Amino acid sequence: MVESSRCGGTALRNLSGEKGKILVVDDEASIRRILQTRLEMIGYAFG
């Protein structure tokens, strides 16, 4: 089950506590770095 909440934007949270996978595609390295930083801040890991 996924819950949606508002906090400066839309955030999705998996109620089981497990993180899913997100594919980020952009030709601008700076945009990819910003997205990676933000996603890491909320608990996603990059490998």
C-alpha distance matrix in Angstrom:
0.0 3.8 6.7 10.1 13.3 17.0 19.4 22.1 19.8 16.2 13.9 10.3 8.7 6.1 5.8 7.2 10.0 10.7 12.1 12.0 15.3 16.9 20.2 22.6 25.7 28.6 32.3 32.9 32.7 32.5 29.3 27.7 28.9 27.6 24.1 24.2 25.5 22.8 19.9 21.7 22.0 18.3 18.1 18.1 21.0 23.4 25.6
3.8 0.0 3.8 6.7 10.0 13.5 15.9 18.4 16.0 12.4 10.1 6.6 5.7 4.6 5.8 8.4 9.9 10.6 10.9 10.8 13.8 14.7 18.0 20.0 23.1 25.7 29.5 29.8 29.7 29.3 26.1 24.7 25.9 24.3 20.8 21.4 22.5 19.5 17.0 19.2 19.2 15.5 15.9 15.9 19.2 21.6 24.2
6.7 3.8 0.0 3.8 6.6 10.4 12.9 15.8 13.8 10.4 8.4 5.8 5.4 6.4 6.7 10.3 11.1 12.7 12.9 13.4 16.2 16.6 19.9 21.3 24.4 26.6 30.3 30.3 30.3 29.4 26.1 25.2 26.1 24.0 20.9 21.7 22.3 19.0 17.0 19.3 18.6 14.9 16.1 16.8 20.4 23.0 25.9
10.1 6.7 3.8 0.0 3.8 7.1 10.1 12.5 10.3 6.9 5.9 4.8 6.5 9.0 10.1 13.6 13.8 15.0 14.4 14.6 16.8 16.3 19.3 20.1 23.0 24.7 28.4 28.2 28.4 27.3 23.9 23.5 24.5 22.0 19.1 20.5 20.9 17.4 16.0 18.7 17.7 14.4 16.4 17.0 20.7 23.0 26.2
13.3 10.0 6.6 3.8 0.0 3.8 6.7 9.6 8.3 6.1 5.6 6.6 8.0 11.2 11.9 15.6 15.1 16.8 16.0 16.9 18.9 18.1 21.0 21.3 24.2 25.5 29.0 28.3 28.4 26.8 23.6 23.6 24.1 21.2 18.8 20.4 20.1 16.4 15.8 18.3 16.6 13.6 16.2 17.5 21.3 23.7 27.1
17.0 13.5 10.4 7.1 3.8 0.0 3.8 6.2 5.6 5.0 6.3 9.0 11.0 14.5 15.5 19.1 18.1 19.7 18.5 19.2 20.7 19.3 21.9 21.4 24.1 24.8 28.2 27.1 27.4 25.3 22.3 22.8 23.2 19.9 18.0 20.1 19.5 15.7 15.9 18.5 16.4 14.1 17.3 18.6 22.4 24.5 28.1
19.4 15.9 12.9 10.1 6.7 3.8 0.0 3.8 5.3 6.7 7.3 10.6 12.2 15.9 17.0 20.3 18.7 20.3 18.7 19.9 21.2 19.6 22.1 21.2 23.9 24.3 27.5 25.9 25.9 23.5 20.8 21.5 21.3 17.9 16.5 18.5 17.2 13.5 14.4 16.7 14.1 12.4 15.9 17.6 21.2 23.4 27.1
22.1 18.4 15.8 12.5 9.6 6.2 3.8 0.0 3.8 7.1 8.8 12.5 14.7 18.5 20.1 23.2 21.4 22.6 20.5 21.3 22.0 19.8 21.7 20.3 22.5 22.4 25.3 23.5 23.7 21.1 18.4 19.7 19.6 16.0 15.1 17.6 16.3 12.7 14.4 16.9 14.5 13.6 17.3 18.5 21.9 23.5 27.3
19.8 16.0 13.8 10.3 8.3 5.6 5.3 3.8 0.0 3.8 6.4 10.0 12.9 16.5 18.6 21.6 20.2 20.9 18.7 18.9 19.4 17.1 18.9 17.7 19.9 20.1 23.2 21.9 22.5 20.3 17.2 18.2 18.8 15.4 13.8 16.5 16.0 12.4 13.3 16.4 14.7 13.3 16.8 17.4 20.8 22.2 25.9
16.2 12.4 10.4 6.9 6.1 5.0 6.7 7.1 3.8 0.0 3.8 6.8 10.0 13.4 15.6 18.6 17.7 18.3 16.2 16.2 17.0 15.1 17.3 16.8 19.2 20.1 23.6 22.8 23.3 21.7 18.3 18.7 19.7 16.7 14.3 16.7 16.9 13.2 13.0 16.3 15.1 12.9 15.9 16.2 19.8 21.4 24.9
13.9 10.1 8.4 5.9 5.6 6.3 7.3 8.8 6.4 3.8 0.0 3.8 6.6 10.1 12.4 15.3 14.0 14.6 12.7 13.2 14.4 13.0 15.8 15.8 18.8 20.2 23.7 23.0 23.0 21.6 18.4 18.1 18.8 16.2 13.4 15.0 15.2 11.6 10.7 13.7 12.6 9.8 12.5 13.0 16.7 18.7 22.2
10.3 6.6 5.8 4.8 6.6 9.0 10.6 12.5 10.0 6.8 3.8 0.0 3.8 6.7 9.4 12.1 11.4 11.8 10.3 10.5 12.3 11.8 15.0 15.9 19.1 21.0 24.7 24.5 24.4 23.5 20.3 19.4 20.3 18.2 15.1 16.1 16.8 13.6 11.6 14.4 14.0 10.7 12.3 12.4 16.1 18.2 21.5
8.7 5.7 5.4 6.5 8.0 11.0 12.2 14.7 12.9 10.0 6.6 3.8 0.0 3.8 6.1 8.7 7.8 8.9 8.3 9.6 12.4 12.8 16.5 17.8 21.2 23.4 27.1 26.8 26.3 25.5 22.5 21.2 21.7 19.9 16.8 17.1 17.5 14.6 12.2 14.1 13.7 9.9 10.8 11.5 15.1 17.9 20.9
6.1 4.6 6.4 9.0 11.2 14.5 15.9 18.5 16.5 13.4 10.1 6.7 3.8 0.0 3.8 5.5 5.6 6.3 6.9 8.1 11.5 13.0 16.7 18.8 22.2 24.9 28.5 28.7 28.0 27.6 24.7 23.0 23.7 22.3 19.0 18.8 19.7 17.2 14.3 15.7 16.0 12.2 12.0 12.2 15.4 18.1 20.6
5.8 5.8 6.7 10.1 11.9 15.5 17.0 20.1 18.6 15.6 12.4 9.4 6.1 3.8 0.0 3.8 5.3 7.7 9.7 11.4 15.1 16.8 20.5 22.5 26.0 28.6 32.3 32.3 31.6 31.0 28.2 26.5 26.9 25.5 22.3 22.1 22.6 20.0 17.3 18.4 18.1 14.3 14.0 15.0 18.0 21.1 23.5
7.2 8.4 10.3 13.6 15.6 19.1 20.3 23.2 21.6 18.6 15.3 12.1 8.7 5.5 3.8 0.0 3.8 5.6 8.7 10.6 14.4 16.9 20.6 23.0 26.5 29.4 32.9 33.1 32.1 31.9 29.3 27.2 27.6 26.6 23.4 22.6 23.3 21.2 18.1 18.7 19.0 15.4 14.1 14.8 17.2 20.2 22.2
10.0 9.9 11.1 13.8 15.1 18.1 18.7 21.4 20.2 17.7 14.0 11.4 7.8 5.6 5.3 3.8 0.0 3.8 6.6 9.6 13.1 15.4 19.2 21.3 25.0 27.6 31.0 30.9 29.6 29.2 26.9 24.7 24.7 23.8 20.8 19.7 20.1 18.2 15.2 15.3 15.5 12.1 10.5 11.6 14.0 17.4 19.5
10.7 10.6 12.7 15.0 16.8 19.7 20.3 22.6 20.9 18.3 14.6 11.8 8.9 6.3 7.7 5.6 3.8 0.0 3.8 6.5 9.9 12.8 16.4 18.8 22.4 25.3 28.7 28.9 27.5 27.6 25.3 22.8 23.0 22.6 19.5 18.0 19.1 17.6 14.2 14.3 15.5 12.3 10.1 9.9 11.9 14.8 16.6
12.1 10.9 12.9 14.4 16.0 18.5 18.7 20.5 18.7 16.2 12.7 10.3 8.3 6.9 9.7 8.7 6.6 3.8 0.0 3.8 6.8 9.2 12.9 15.1 18.8 21.6 24.9 25.1 23.8 23.9 21.6 19.0 19.4 19.1 15.8 14.4 15.8 14.4 10.8 11.4 13.0 10.1 8.0 6.8 9.1 11.7 13.9
12.0 10.8 13.4 14.6 16.9 19.2 19.9 21.3 18.9 16.2 13.2 10.5 9.6 8.1 11.4 10.6 9.6 6.5 3.8 0.0 3.8 6.7 10.2 13.0 16.4 19.6 23.0 23.7 22.7 23.3 20.7 18.1 19.2 19.1 15.5 14.5 16.7 15.3 11.6 13.0 15.1 12.4 10.8 8.5 10.4 12.0 13.9
15.3 13.8 16.2 16.8 18.9 20.7 21.2 22.0 19.4 17.0 14.4 12.3 12.4 11.5 15.1 14.4 13.1 9.9 6.8 3.8 0.0 3.8 6.7 9.8 13.0 16.4 19.6 20.5 19.7 20.6 18.1 15.2 16.8 17.1 13.6 12.5 15.3 14.6 10.9 12.4 15.2 13.3 11.8 8.6 9.6 9.9 11.7
16.9 14.7 16.6 16.3 18.1 19.3 19.6 19.8 17.1 15.1 13.0 11.8 12.8 13.0 16.8 16.9 15.4 12.8 9.2 6.7 3.8 0.0 3.8 6.3 9.7 12.9 16.3 17.2 16.6 17.5 14.7 12.1 14.1 14.3 10.6 10.2 13.4 12.5 9.3 11.7 14.3 12.8 12.3 9.0 10.3 10.1 12.4
20.2 18.0 19.9 19.3 21.0 21.9 22.1 21.7 18.9 17.3 15.8 15.0 16.5 16.7 20.5 20.6 19.2 16.4 12.9 10.2 6.7 3.8 0.0 3.8 6.4 10.0 13.2 14.6 14.4 15.9 13.3 10.6 13.3 14.1 10.7 10.6 14.2 14.0 11.4 13.7 16.6 15.8 15.3 11.8 12.4 10.9 12.6
22.6 20.0 21.3 20.1 21.3 21.4 21.2 20.3 17.7 16.8 15.8 15.9 17.8 18.8 22.5 23.0 21.3 18.8 15.1 13.0 9.8 6.3 3.8 0.0 3.8 6.6 10.0 11.0 11.0 12.3 9.6 7.1 10.2 10.9 7.9 8.6 12.2 12.1 10.5 13.0 15.7 15.5 15.7 12.5 13.1 11.3 13.4
25.7 23.1 24.4 23.0 24.2 24.1 23.9 22.5 19.9 19.2 18.8 19.1 21.2 22.2 26.0 26.5 25.0 22.4 18.8 16.4 13.0 9.7 6.4 3.8 0.0 3.8 6.9 9.0 9.9 11.9 9.4 7.6 11.3 12.4 10.2 11.3 14.8 15.0 14.0 16.4 19.0 19.1 19.4 16.2 16.5 14.2 15.7
28.6 25.7 26.6 24.7 25.5 24.8 24.3 22.4 20.1 20.1 20.2 21.0 23.4 24.9 28.6 29.4 27.6 25.3 21.6 19.6 16.4 12.9 10.0 6.6 3.8 0.0 3.8 5.5 7.4 9.2 7.0 6.5 10.2 11.2 10.1 11.7 14.7 15.2 15.1 17.5 19.7 20.4 21.1 18.2 18.5 16.1 17.8
32.3 29.5 30.3 28.4 29.0 28.2 27.5 25.3 23.2 23.6 23.7 24.7 27.1 28.5 32.3 32.9 31.0 28.7 24.9 23.0 19.6 16.3 13.2 10.0 6.9 3.8 0.0 3.8 6.3 9.0 8.2 8.1 11.3 12.9 12.7 14.0 16.7 17.8 18.0 20.0 22.2 23.3 24.0 21.1 20.9 18.1 19.4
32.9 29.8 30.3 28.2 28.3 27.1 25.9 23.5 21.9 22.8 23.0 24.5 26.8 28.7 32.3 33.1 30.9 28.9 25.1 23.7 20.5 17.2 14.6 11.0 9.0 5.5 3.8 0.0 3.8 5.4 5.4 6.6 8.9 10.2 11.0 12.6 14.6 15.8 16.8 18.6 20.4 22.0 23.0 20.5 20.4 17.9 19.5
32.7 29.7 30.3 28.4 28.4 27.4 25.9 23.7 22.5 23.3 23.0 24.4 26.3 28.0 31.6 32.1 29.6 27.5 23.8 22.7 19.7 16.6 14.4 11.0 9.9 7.4 6.3 3.8 0.0 3.8 5.5 5.1 6.2 8.7 9.9 10.4 12.3 14.3 15.3 16.3 18.4 20.4 21.0 18.6 18.0 15.3 16.7
32.5 29.3 29.4 27.3 26.8 25.3 23.5 21.1 20.3 21.7 21.6 23.5 25.5 27.6 31.0 31.9 29.2 27.6 23.9 23.3 20.6 17.5 15.9 12.3 11.9 9.2 9.0 5.4 3.8 0.0 3.8 5.4 5.1 6.3 8.7 9.8 10.6 12.4 14.2 15.3 16.7 19.0 20.2 18.4 18.2 16.1 18.2
29.3 26.1 26.1 23.9 23.6 22.3 20.8 18.4 17.2 18.3 18.4 20.3 22.5 24.7 28.2 29.3 26.9 25.3 21.6 20.7 18.1 14.7 13.3 9.6 9.4 7.0 8.2 5.4 5.5 3.8 0.0 3.8 5.4 5.1 6.2 8.5 9.9 10.7 12.2 14.2 15.5 17.1 18.6 16.7 17.1 15.4 17.9
27.7 24.7 25.2 23.5 23.6 22.8 21.5 19.7 18.2 18.7 18.1 19.4 21.2 23.0 26.5 27.2 24.7 22.8 19.0 18.1 15.2 12.1 10.6 7.1 7.6 6.5 8.1 6.6 5.1 5.4 3.8 0.0 3.8 5.5 5.2 6.0 8.6 10.0 10.5 12.1 14.2 15.7 16.4 14.0 14.0 11.9 14.2
28.9 25.9 26.1 24.5 24.1 23.2 21.3 19.6 18.8 19.7 18.8 20.3 21.7 23.7 26.9 27.6 24.7 23.0 19.4 19.2 16.8 14.1 13.3 10.2 11.3 10.2 11.3 8.9 6.2 5.1 5.4 3.8 0.0 3.8 5.5 5.0 6.1 8.6 9.9 10.4 12.3 14.6 15.3 13.5 13.2 11.3 13.8
27.6 24.3 24.0 22.0 21.2 19.9 17.9 16.0 15.4 16.7 16.2 18.2 19.9 22.3 25.5 26.6 23.8 22.6 19.1 19.1 17.1 14.3 14.1 10.9 12.4 11.2 12.9 10.2 8.7 6.3 5.1 5.5 3.8 0.0 3.8 5.5 5.2 6.2 8.6 9.9 10.7 12.9 14.5 13.4 14.0 13.1 16.2
24.1 20.8 20.9 19.1 18.8 18.0 16.5 15.1 13.8 14.3 13.4 15.1 16.8 19.0 22.3 23.4 20.8 19.5 15.8 15.5 13.6 10.6 10.7 7.9 10.2 10.1 12.7 11.0 9.9 8.7 6.2 5.2 5.5 3.8 0.0 3.8 5.5 5.2 6.0 8.5 9.8 11.0 12.5 10.8 12.0 11.3 14.6
24.2 21.4 21.7 20.5 20.4 20.1 18.5 17.6 16.5 16.7 15.0 16.1 17.1 18.8 22.1 22.6 19.7 18.0 14.4 14.5 12.5 10.2 10.6 8.6 11.3 11.7 14.0 12.6 10.4 9.8 8.5 6.0 5.0 5.5 3.8 0.0 3.8 5.5 5.2 6.0 8.6 10.2 10.6 8.5 8.8 7.8 11.1
25.5 22.5 22.3 20.9 20.1 19.5 17.2 16.3 16.0 16.9 15.2 16.8 17.5 19.7 22.6 23.3 20.1 19.1 15.8 16.7 15.3 13.4 14.2 12.2 14.8 14.7 16.7 14.6 12.3 10.6 9.9 8.6 6.1 5.2 5.5 3.8 0.0 3.8 5.5 5.2 6.2 9.0 10.1 9.4 9.9 9.9 13.2
22.8 19.5 19.0 17.4 16.4 15.7 13.5 12.7 12.4 13.2 11.6 13.6 14.6 17.2 20.0 21.2 18.2 17.6 14.4 15.3 14.6 12.5 14.0 12.1 15.0 15.2 17.8 15.8 14.3 12.4 10.7 10.0 8.6 6.2 5.2 5.5 3.8 0.0 3.8 5.5 5.1 6.8 9.0 8.9 10.9 11.7 15.4
19.9 17.0 17.0 16.0 15.8 15.9 14.4 14.4 13.3 13.0 10.7 11.6 12.2 14.3 17.3 18.1 15.2 14.2 10.8 11.6 10.9 9.3 11.4 10.5 14.0 15.1 18.0 16.8 15.3 14.2 12.2 10.5 9.9 8.6 6.0 5.2 5.5 3.8 0.0 3.8 5.3 5.4 6.5 5.5 7.9 9.1 12.9
21.7 19.2 19.3 18.7 18.3 18.5 16.7 16.9 16.4 16.3 13.7 14.4 14.1 15.7 18.4 18.7 15.3 14.3 11.4 13.0 12.4 11.7 13.7 13.0 16.4 17.5 20.0 18.6 16.3 15.3 14.2 12.1 10.4 9.9 8.5 6.0 5.2 5.5 3.8 0.0 3.8 5.4 5.0 4.7 5.9 7.7 11.3
22.0 19.2 18.6 17.7 16.6 16.4 14.1 14.5 14.7 15.1 12.6 14.0 13.7 16.0 18.1 19.0 15.5 15.5 13.0 15.1 15.2 14.3 16.6 15.7 19.0 19.7 22.2 20.4 18.4 16.7 15.5 14.2 12.3 10.7 9.8 8.6 6.2 5.1 5.3 3.8 0.0 3.8 5.6 7.4 9.3 11.5 15.0
18.3 15.5 14.9 14.4 13.6 14.1 12.4 13.6 13.3 12.9 9.8 10.7 9.9 12.2 14.3 15.4 12.1 12.3 10.1 12.4 13.3 12.8 15.8 15.5 19.1 20.4 23.3 22.0 20.4 19.0 17.1 15.7 14.6 12.9 11.0 10.2 9.0 6.8 5.4 5.4 3.8 0.0 3.8 6.2 9.3 12.2 15.7
18.1 15.9 16.1 16.4 16.2 17.3 15.9 17.3 16.8 15.9 12.5 12.3 10.8 12.0 14.0 14.1 10.5 10.1 8.0 10.8 11.8 12.3 15.3 15.7 19.4 21.1 24.0 23.0 21.0 20.2 18.6 16.4 15.3 14.5 12.5 10.6 10.1 9.0 6.5 5.0 5.6 3.8 0.0 3.8 6.5 9.9 13.1
18.1 15.9 16.8 17.0 17.5 18.6 17.6 18.5 17.4 16.2 13.0 12.4 11.5 12.2 15.0 14.8 11.6 9.9 6.8 8.5 8.6 9.0 11.8 12.5 16.2 18.2 21.1 20.5 18.6 18.4 16.7 14.0 13.5 13.4 10.8 8.5 9.4 8.9 5.5 4.7 7.4 6.2 3.8 0.0 3.8 6.8 10.1
21.0 19.2 20.4 20.7 21.3 22.4 21.2 21.9 20.8 19.8 16.7 16.1 15.1 15.4 18.0 17.2 14.0 11.9 9.1 10.4 9.6 10.3 12.4 13.1 16.5 18.5 20.9 20.4 18.0 18.2 17.1 14.0 13.2 14.0 12.0 8.8 9.9 10.9 7.9 5.9 9.3 9.3 6.5 3.8 0.0 3.8 6.6
23.4 21.6 23.0 23.0 23.7 24.5 23.4 23.5 22.2 21.4 18.7 18.2 17.9 18.1 21.1 20.2 17.4 14.8 11.7 12.0 9.9 10.1 10.9 11.3 14.2 16.1 18.1 17.9 15.3 16.1 15.4 11.9 11.3 13.1 11.3 7.8 9.9 11.7 9.1 7.7 11.5 12.2 9.9 6.8 3.8 0.0 3.8
25.6 24.2 25.9 26.2 27.1 28.1 27.1 27.3 25.9 24.9 22.2 21.5 20.9 20.6 23.5 22.2 19.5 16.6 13.9 13.9 11.7 12.4 12.6 13.4 15.7 17.8 19.4 19.5 16.7 18.2 17.9 14.2 13.8 16.2 14.6 11.1 13.2 15.4 12.9 11.3 15.0 15.7 13.1 10.1 6.6 3.8 0.0
